[in-house]
Amino acid sequence: MIRNILANRRARRAALPMCTALVTATALAAVQFAVAAARDARPHFALDLTLGTPVAADGEIVTAVVRLAMSGTRPGDRVTVAGRLGEGLRTVGADPSRGGFDATAGVWTVPSTPGAGEAVLVWRIEATAGGAGAPAPQIRVTVTSPRTRARALGPSASVSPQASGSPAASPAASPSVSTPAGPVPSPSATAASVPSQPPTSRPPSTRPATSRPPSTRPPASTRPPATTKPPTSRPPTTAPPTTAPPTSAPPTPAAPTTPPPDTATPTPTPTPPPPPPTSEVDVPAAQRCPDDPASACAELRFGKPRLSLARTVDATEARPGQTLTHTVAVTDSGDAAALFARVRNSLPAGAPLLWGAMTQGTYDTATGVWTTGRIAAGGTATLTLAVRVPDPAAGTVMSGRSDFVASADPAPAVASPCPDDPDSACSSTRIASRMG
């Protein structure tokens, strides 16, 4: 009984360190797994690019709105949105809701926050149309994250000296091999440095003949044939050796001692790193760039405005003292906005101006010039002028006139031309007598 108790105690004592080590290893593996999972957690982005107008006029300032939604970011992460403009586009300014924008590099830096967040960039771009047939310029924005970029590129591969093609790494360029006993010439170097020697004739032997004592062995006839050996004594040579020239080919000249050329292997072309994963950035299907679905692209086409001018009055007949309202309208029927238009307006003779109103632009009462400002494609800008019919105007026709001083359209049209000037628009009213 006592022996069993002691054996159980010894077993428990031996198993306790093993259980402790197993628990410690399990906890350490769980911690390492959690740290690796946190390190590998990738932030998620949603990118959206919207243009204020898809068709621009030459010299127009276009607004591009970039929206960035972030989730899974950590404090300290540097999130950037790189913008790239095509030919004919340049940055005029930008208003980010968060972070800063480098107009020279076109990079928007957004400070990250834990959890989810959103930032908006209003990017103002001036568009300059190229020549006929010029391609439509493109606006591209790409999100970059340091953790995404580090995982996509991975560690830089080291190139071995032999692969780099250096002479020291080429076996043909090394003349010797180092050993503990000292440098030993390589076979190729030894063969190249030792020239071949021409064959030489051997001079006749001058050694005197030596006499040996007579052999005491039994005669050859009494010895068995299997054990017969040739005599070890050599008779003296009395005949002179032949001195005829050898019949071999003439000696070849010595090989040059120049080492063989360097035959180092060429440097292999490094394999480019894989592109960053595209699963971390969501872009609407209509905005995805053809060569990179993780970037948003928008093409800006150039168009031309088509302006027309019209002037109307609310009454074709009036009496002295009555109020007449003249309306001047400028319409853009082209596929691009008209950036500006200036229209000169004249009032009927003797009719004072009572009030005026306009949908956009400014009006100079001293000169009668109305500056419309930008007119969107398919839009219309209007100016309204109210005048009072004077008493001396009875029995006459009162006319108002308007014409373009300058405009974004080099050849604007006139919808209601004057009888005496097709480039001006007129509106007329016949004034009746007060008593009639």
C-alpha positions as CSV (number, residue, x, y, z in Angstrom):
1,M,0.0,0.0,0.0
2,I,2.8,2.4,1.0
3,R,4.6,1.6,-2.2
4,N,1.6,2.4,-4.3
5,I,1.2,5.8,-2.6
6,L,4.8,6.6,-3.1
7,A,4.6,5.6,-6.7
8,N,1.6,7.8,-7.3
9,R,3.3,10.8,-5.7
10,R,6.4,10.3,-7.8
11,A,4.2,10.1,-10.9
12,R,2.4,13.3,-10.0
13,R,5.7,15.1,-9.4
14,A,7.0,14.0,-12.7
15,A,3.8,14.9,-14.6
16,L,3.5,18.4,-13.0
17,P,6.4,20.0,-15.0
18,M,5.1,18.5,-18.2
19,C,1.6,19.9,-17.7
20,T,3.0,23.3,-16.8
21,A,5.1,23.4,-19.9
22,L,2.2,22.3,-22.0
23,V,-0.1,25.0,-20.6
24,T,2.6,27.6,-21.1
25,A,3.3,26.6,-24.7
26,T,-0.5,26.7,-25.5
27,A,-0.9,30.1,-24.0
28,L,2.2,31.4,-25.9
29,A,0.9,30.0,-29.2
30,A,-2.5,31.6,-28.6
31,V,-0.9,35.0,-27.9
32,Q,1.3,34.7,-31.0
33,F,-1.7,33.8,-33.1
34,A,-3.6,36.7,-31.8
35,V,-0.7,39.1,-32.5
36,A,-0.3,37.7,-36.0
37,A,-4.0,38.0,-36.7
38,A,-4.0,41.6,-35.5
39,R,-0.9,42.3,-37.7
40,D,-2.5,40.7,-40.7
41,A,-5.8,42.5,-40.3
42,R,-6.2,44.7,-43.4
43,P,-8.0,48.0,-43.4
44,H,-11.0,48.3,-45.7
45,F,-11.6,51.4,-48.0
46,A,-14.5,52.5,-50.2
47,L,-13.5,55.0,-52.8
48,D,-15.9,57.2,-54.9
49,L,-15.0,59.8,-57.6
50,T,-17.7,62.1,-59.0
51,L,-17.3,64.9,-61.5
52,G,-19.4,68.0,-61.4
53,T,-19.8,67.8,-65.2
54,P,-18.7,65.1,-67.6
55,V,-18.3,67.6,-70.4
56,A,-16.2,70.7,-70.0
57,A,-15.5,73.8,-72.0
58,D,-12.1,75.1,-72.8
59,G,-10.7,76.8,-69.7
60,E,-13.5,75.7,-67.5
61,I,-12.9,74.8,-63.8
62,V,-14.3,71.4,-63.1
63,T,-15.1,70.1,-59.6
64,A,-14.2,66.5,-58.7
65,V,-15.5,65.2,-55.4
66,V,-13.6,62.3,-53.9
67,R,-15.2,60.4,-51.0
68,L,-13.2,57.9,-48.9
69,A,-14.8,55.6,-46.3
70,M,-12.3,53.8,-44.0
71,S,-12.7,50.9,-41.6
72,G,-10.3,48.7,-39.7
73,T,-7.6,51.4,-39.5
74,R,-5.4,52.0,-36.5
75,P,-4.2,55.3,-35.0
76,G,-0.9,56.2,-36.7
77,D,-1.7,54.6,-40.0
78,R,-0.8,56.9,-42.9
79,V,-3.6,56.7,-45.5
80,T,-3.1,58.6,-48.7
81,V,-5.1,59.1,-51.9
82,A,-2.9,59.7,-54.9
83,G,-4.5,61.8,-57.7
84,R,-3.2,61.9,-61.2
85,L,-4.4,64.2,-64.0
86,G,-4.2,63.7,-67.7
87,E,-2.8,66.1,-70.2
88,G,-4.7,69.4,-70.4
89,L,-5.7,69.3,-66.7
90,R,-4.2,71.1,-63.8
91,T,-5.0,71.6,-60.1
92,V,-6.4,75.0,-59.1
93,G,-7.3,74.2,-55.5
94,A,-8.7,71.6,-53.1
95,D,-10.8,71.6,-49.9
96,P,-10.3,68.4,-47.8
97,S,-12.7,67.8,-44.9
98,R,-9.8,66.0,-43.1
99,G,-6.1,66.0,-43.6
100,G,-4.1,68.0,-46.1
101,F,-3.7,68.1,-49.9
102,D,-0.4,68.6,-51.7
103,A,-1.4,70.4,-54.9
104,T,2.0,69.9,-56.5
105,A,2.1,66.1,-56.0
106,G,-1.7,65.6,-56.1
107,V,-1.6,63.6,-52.9
108,W,-4.3,63.8,-50.2
109,T,-3.1,62.6,-46.8
110,V,-5.9,61.5,-44.5
111,P,-5.3,60.9,-40.7
112,S,-6.7,57.5,-39.7
113,T,-8.9,56.9,-36.7
114,P,-9.9,53.7,-34.9
115,G,-13.0,52.1,-36.3
116,A,-14.9,53.6,-39.3
117,G,-14.6,57.1,-40.7
118,E,-15.3,59.1,-43.9
119,A,-13.5,62.0,-45.5
120,V,-14.4,64.2,-48.5
121,L,-12.1,66.1,-50.9
122,V,-13.4,68.8,-53.2
123,W,-10.8,69.0,-56.0
124,R,-11.0,72.0,-58.4
125,I,-9.4,71.3,-61.8
126,E,-8.9,73.6,-64.7
127,A,-9.5,71.9,-68.1
128,T,-7.7,73.1,-71.2
129,A,-8.8,71.5,-74.5
130,G,-6.1,70.2,-76.8
131,G,-6.1,70.2,-80.6
132,A,-8.5,68.4,-82.8
133,G,-8.6,64.7,-82.1
134,A,-6.9,65.0,-78.7
135,P,-7.9,62.2,-76.4
136,A,-10.1,62.9,-73.4
137,P,-8.0,63.5,-70.3
138,Q,-8.5,61.2,-67.4
139,I,-8.7,61.8,-63.7
140,R,-7.5,58.9,-61.5
141,V,-7.4,58.5,-57.7
142,T,-5.8,55.6,-55.9
143,V,-5.8,54.7,-52.2
144,T,-2.5,53.5,-50.6
145,S,-2.0,52.1,-47.1
146,P,1.4,51.3,-45.6
147,R,0.3,47.9,-44.3
148,T,-1.2,47.0,-47.6
149,R,1.9,48.1,-49.5
150,A,4.3,46.3,-47.1
151,R,2.4,43.0,-47.4
152,A,2.1,43.3,-51.2
153,L,5.8,43.9,-51.8
154,G,7.2,41.6,-49.1
155,P,10.9,41.4,-48.2
156,S,13.3,42.4,-50.8
157,A,15.0,39.4,-52.4
158,S,18.8,39.3,-52.0
159,V,20.9,38.6,-55.1
160,S,23.9,36.3,-54.7
161,P,27.3,37.6,-55.9
162,Q,27.4,34.9,-58.6
163,A,24.0,36.0,-60.0
164,S,25.1,39.6,-60.0
165,G,27.7,38.9,-62.6
166,S,30.7,40.3,-60.7
167,P,34.2,38.9,-61.8
168,A,35.0,37.8,-58.3
169,A,32.0,35.4,-58.3
170,S,32.8,33.8,-61.7
171,P,34.8,30.6,-61.5
172,A,36.5,31.3,-64.8
173,A,37.8,34.6,-63.5
174,S,39.4,33.3,-60.3
175,P,43.0,32.1,-61.0
176,S,43.5,30.1,-57.9
177,V,41.7,28.4,-55.1
178,S,42.6,29.0,-51.5
179,T,43.4,26.0,-49.3
180,P,44.8,25.7,-45.8
181,A,48.2,25.0,-47.3
182,G,48.2,28.0,-49.5
183,P,46.8,29.1,-52.8
184,V,46.8,26.3,-55.4
185,P,46.6,27.2,-59.1
186,S,43.4,26.0,-60.7
187,P,43.7,23.5,-63.6
188,S,42.6,26.1,-66.2
189,A,45.2,28.6,-65.0
190,T,48.0,26.0,-64.9
191,A,47.2,24.8,-68.4
192,A,47.2,28.3,-69.7
193,S,50.5,29.4,-68.0
194,V,52.7,26.4,-68.9
195,P,53.8,26.4,-72.6
196,S,54.3,23.2,-74.5
197,Q,57.9,22.0,-74.9
198,P,59.3,20.7,-78.2
199,P,60.6,17.1,-78.2
200,T,64.3,16.7,-77.6
201,S,66.7,13.8,-78.5
202,R,68.4,11.9,-75.7
203,P,72.2,11.9,-75.7
204,P,74.0,8.6,-75.8
205,S,74.7,6.9,-72.6
206,T,78.2,7.6,-71.2
207,R,78.0,5.2,-68.2
208,P,80.7,2.5,-68.3
209,A,79.7,-1.1,-68.5
210,T,79.9,-2.8,-65.1
211,S,80.7,-6.5,-64.7
212,R,78.6,-8.5,-62.3
213,P,79.7,-11.7,-60.6
214,P,78.6,-14.9,-62.2
215,S,75.2,-16.0,-61.0
216,T,75.1,-18.8,-58.6
217,R,71.5,-19.8,-59.4
218,P,71.0,-23.1,-61.3
219,P,70.8,-23.1,-65.0
220,A,67.6,-22.2,-66.7
221,S,67.2,-25.7,-68.0
222,T,66.8,-27.0,-64.5
223,R,64.3,-24.4,-63.3
224,P,60.6,-24.7,-63.9
225,P,59.2,-22.4,-66.7
226,A,56.6,-20.9,-64.5
227,T,59.1,-19.2,-62.2
228,T,61.5,-18.1,-64.9
229,K,62.4,-14.4,-64.6
230,P,64.4,-12.2,-66.9
231,P,67.9,-11.5,-65.8
232,T,68.3,-8.4,-63.8
233,S,71.6,-7.5,-65.3
234,R,71.7,-5.2,-68.3
235,P,74.4,-5.8,-70.9
236,P,76.6,-2.8,-71.7
237,T,75.3,-0.7,-74.6
238,T,78.0,-0.5,-77.2
239,A,76.0,0.7,-80.3
240,P,75.5,4.4,-80.5
241,P,71.8,5.4,-80.2
242,T,70.0,6.6,-83.2
243,T,70.2,10.4,-83.8
244,A,67.7,10.6,-86.6
245,P,65.3,13.5,-86.2
246,P,61.9,12.6,-84.9
247,T,59.2,12.1,-87.5
248,S,56.6,13.9,-85.3
249,A,55.0,17.2,-86.4
250,P,57.0,20.4,-85.8
251,P,56.6,21.9,-82.3
252,T,53.7,24.3,-81.9
253,P,54.4,27.7,-80.6
254,A,53.8,28.4,-76.9
255,A,50.2,29.3,-76.0
256,P,49.7,32.9,-74.7
257,T,49.5,33.3,-71.0
258,T,46.5,35.6,-71.2
259,P,43.7,34.4,-68.9
260,P,40.5,33.4,-70.5
261,P,37.8,36.0,-70.8
262,D,35.4,36.6,-68.0
263,T,32.4,34.3,-68.5
264,A,30.3,35.5,-65.6
265,T,26.7,34.7,-65.8
266,P,24.5,37.7,-66.8
267,T,22.5,39.5,-64.1
268,P,19.0,38.1,-64.1
269,T,16.2,40.6,-64.5
270,P,14.5,41.0,-61.1
271,T,10.9,40.0,-61.0
272,P,8.7,43.0,-60.2
273,P,6.7,42.7,-57.0
274,P,3.1,41.8,-57.2
275,P,0.6,44.7,-57.2
276,P,-1.2,45.6,-54.0
277,P,-4.3,43.4,-53.4
278,T,-7.4,44.9,-54.8
279,S,-9.8,43.3,-52.3
280,E,-9.2,46.0,-49.7
281,V,-10.6,48.9,-51.9
282,D,-14.2,48.9,-53.1
283,V,-14.8,51.1,-56.2
284,P,-18.2,51.4,-58.0
285,A,-18.2,49.3,-61.2
286,A,-18.7,52.3,-63.4
287,Q,-15.7,54.1,-61.9
288,R,-13.1,51.3,-61.9
289,C,-10.0,52.0,-64.0
290,P,-9.5,49.5,-66.9
291,D,-6.0,48.6,-65.7
292,D,-6.6,48.7,-62.0
293,P,-10.0,47.9,-60.5
294,A,-8.9,49.3,-57.1
295,S,-8.5,52.8,-58.5
296,A,-11.3,55.2,-59.6
297,C,-11.2,56.9,-63.0
298,A,-13.3,59.5,-64.7
299,E,-12.9,60.8,-68.2
300,L,-13.5,64.5,-69.0
301,R,-14.7,65.3,-72.5
302,F,-14.5,68.7,-74.0
303,G,-17.5,70.4,-75.7
304,K,-18.6,73.8,-77.1
305,P,-21.3,76.2,-76.1
306,R,-24.0,77.4,-78.5
307,L,-25.4,80.7,-77.3
308,S,-28.5,82.5,-78.6
309,L,-30.0,85.9,-77.6
310,A,-33.6,86.8,-77.5
311,R,-35.6,89.9,-76.2
312,T,-39.3,90.1,-75.6
313,V,-41.8,92.6,-74.1
314,D,-45.0,91.8,-72.2
315,A,-47.3,94.1,-74.3
316,T,-47.3,95.0,-78.0
317,E,-49.6,98.1,-77.3
318,A,-49.5,100.4,-74.4
319,R,-50.6,103.9,-73.2
320,P,-48.5,106.7,-71.6
321,G,-47.9,106.0,-67.9
322,Q,-48.2,102.2,-68.4
323,T,-45.4,99.9,-67.1
324,L,-43.7,97.7,-69.7
325,T,-41.5,94.7,-68.8
326,H,-38.7,93.7,-71.2
327,T,-37.1,90.3,-70.8
328,V,-33.6,89.5,-72.2
329,A,-32.7,85.8,-72.3
330,V,-29.4,84.1,-73.2
331,T,-29.7,80.3,-73.8
332,D,-26.8,77.8,-74.2
333,S,-27.9,74.9,-76.4
334,G,-24.4,73.4,-76.8
335,D,-22.9,70.4,-75.1
336,A,-20.6,72.5,-72.8
337,A,-21.1,75.4,-70.5
338,A,-20.7,79.0,-71.6
339,L,-18.2,80.4,-69.2
340,F,-19.2,84.1,-69.7
341,A,-21.4,86.4,-71.8
342,R,-21.7,90.1,-71.7
343,V,-24.9,91.7,-73.3
344,R,-25.4,95.4,-73.8
345,N,-29.1,96.6,-73.3
346,S,-30.7,99.8,-74.3
347,L,-34.1,101.1,-73.0
348,P,-36.8,102.7,-75.1
349,A,-36.2,106.3,-75.7
350,G,-37.6,108.5,-72.9
351,A,-38.7,105.5,-70.8
352,P,-37.2,105.6,-67.3
353,L,-36.1,102.4,-65.6
354,L,-38.3,101.4,-62.7
355,W,-36.6,98.2,-61.5
356,G,-34.6,95.3,-62.8
357,A,-34.0,91.6,-61.9
358,M,-31.8,88.7,-63.2
359,T,-31.4,85.1,-62.5
360,Q,-27.6,85.3,-62.4
361,G,-24.7,87.7,-63.1
362,T,-24.5,91.5,-62.6
363,Y,-26.0,94.5,-64.3
364,D,-24.4,97.9,-64.7
365,T,-27.2,100.6,-64.8
366,A,-24.8,103.2,-66.1
367,T,-23.7,101.3,-69.2
368,G,-26.6,98.8,-69.5
369,V,-24.2,95.9,-69.7
370,W,-25.3,92.6,-68.2
371,T,-22.6,90.1,-67.3
372,T,-24.2,86.7,-67.2
373,G,-21.4,84.6,-65.8
374,R,-21.3,80.8,-66.4
375,I,-24.3,79.3,-68.2
376,A,-24.6,75.5,-68.0
377,A,-25.2,73.5,-71.1
378,G,-28.9,73.5,-71.8
379,G,-29.4,76.4,-69.3
380,T,-30.8,79.9,-69.7
381,A,-30.0,83.2,-68.0
382,T,-32.6,86.0,-68.0
383,L,-32.6,89.7,-67.3
384,T,-35.9,91.6,-66.6
385,L,-36.2,95.4,-67.0
386,A,-39.3,97.3,-66.1
387,V,-39.9,100.8,-67.7
388,R,-42.7,103.4,-67.7
389,V,-44.2,104.7,-70.9
390,P,-43.7,108.5,-71.0
391,D,-46.5,110.9,-72.0
392,P,-44.9,112.4,-75.1
393,A,-44.6,108.8,-76.6
394,A,-48.2,108.7,-77.6
395,G,-48.6,107.5,-81.2
396,T,-45.1,106.3,-81.5
397,V,-43.4,102.9,-81.4
398,M,-41.0,102.3,-78.5
399,S,-38.2,99.7,-79.0
400,G,-35.6,98.2,-76.8
401,R,-32.3,96.7,-78.2
402,S,-29.8,94.1,-76.9
403,D,-26.6,92.7,-78.4
404,F,-23.5,90.6,-77.4
405,V,-20.5,92.6,-76.3
406,A,-18.4,89.4,-75.7
407,S,-19.2,85.7,-75.1
408,A,-17.6,82.3,-74.8
409,D,-19.2,81.3,-78.1
410,P,-17.3,83.0,-81.0
411,A,-20.5,83.0,-83.2
412,P,-23.6,83.4,-81.0
413,A,-27.0,83.5,-82.7
414,V,-29.9,86.0,-82.3
415,A,-33.4,84.6,-82.0
416,S,-35.3,87.8,-82.5
417,P,-33.2,90.1,-84.7
418,C,-33.9,93.8,-85.2
419,P,-35.1,94.8,-88.7
420,D,-32.1,97.0,-89.2
421,D,-29.5,94.8,-87.5
422,P,-29.5,91.0,-87.6
423,D,-26.9,90.9,-84.8
424,S,-29.1,92.6,-82.3
425,A,-32.3,91.5,-80.6
426,C,-35.3,94.0,-80.5
427,S,-38.6,94.2,-78.6
428,S,-41.1,96.9,-79.7
429,T,-44.4,98.3,-78.3
430,R,-46.8,100.7,-80.1
431,I,-48.0,103.5,-77.9
432,A,-51.6,104.6,-78.3
433,S,-53.0,108.0,-77.3
434,R,-54.3,108.4,-73.7
435,M,-57.9,109.3,-74.8
436,G,-58.2,106.7,-77.5
